[in-house]
Structure formats: structure tokens, C-alpha cells
């Protein structure tokens, strides 16, 4: 069953309309925090309602992107990458919110669980997320291993909660990969 959720999540992320971008000094948190509050709220509301499929229904307008400060590293050449990073951060933040609101997971528990994974597992998950975003067919799915480990560390049984772990993991892996220049 876990594999089915992972496949659906990876497919939704790959079909989200974001293209792989060039490496940059962009930081997703800076971009996210400098979006207008109404845009962030709309993105999180869409995530709560539609889960990972919200990536297909929400977007950041050109006007919103124009408001992002140069201090975040945004320029004309990396706006596609910035959009991708904002989408990844939306998954991360949305899944965290849902896990707290619907499943009573303490704030920060997903982050602690992610950080508890081995460096090797997190590195493989980042590479996988980048490959999926590039439209490559990938035989090895380390998200499966990472999500299973997180599920066990958090004692999560609910299929809906596991879906949130997948979304969080994909978003976190892609964000970290892009911030590291992958």
C-alpha cells in the first residue's frame, strides 16, 4: 500500500508543471516568507483541501514573484526554479500543518524525523526528487525507504497520514536538493 501512495505522490509532483531549473542561491524559506500573506494562505488552504494535487491548481502570479526581494536571490533567470522551490516548500509546510491539525503530531516532529534519517537516505531522496522533476524514469525509489523509516519513528498507521509523509518527504527532498545546487 505504501508503494501506491508513493507512486501517486511522485507522479503528481512530476506532473505539477514545474520544470527543473538551474542551480542557484535561492532559499525556499526566504521566498515563501516574502510572498504576500494571502498567497501563502491560499496555497496552504489548497493543500489542506487537495493534498499534493494542489500543485496542479495553485500558482504564484507574476505580480507576486515581482514582489520577492532580490535578497532571496531571485532574478529573471531563476524564476522557474523559484516557483519549483515554492511548490516544494508548500508541500513541506502543508503536510506539516495537516499532520499537526488532523493527526495531532507535535509541531516539528516531521523535521526531527527527517533529520533522524541517515545522511545516505536523505541524499538518495534528494537525488530521486531531482530526477523525478527532470522527468527521468528512476528504478530505485528511496522515498519508500525514507517514508517507511519516518512512519516507524513517528508510529504512524493511517493511510492518509502516510500520504502526508510522502508529500512532506518529496517537498523536503526537492527543496534541500535545489538549495544545495542540485
Buried (B, 14 or more C-beta within 10 A) or exposed (E): EBEEBBBBBBEBBBEBEBEBBEEBEBBBBBBBEBBBEEBBEBBBEBBBEBBBBBBEEBBBEEEBBEBBEEEBBBEEEBBEBBBBBBBBBBBBBBBBBBBBEEBEBEEEBBEEBBEEBEEEBBBBBBBBBBBBBEEEEBEEBBBBBBBBBBBEBBEBEEEEBBBBBBBBBBBBBBBBBBBEEB
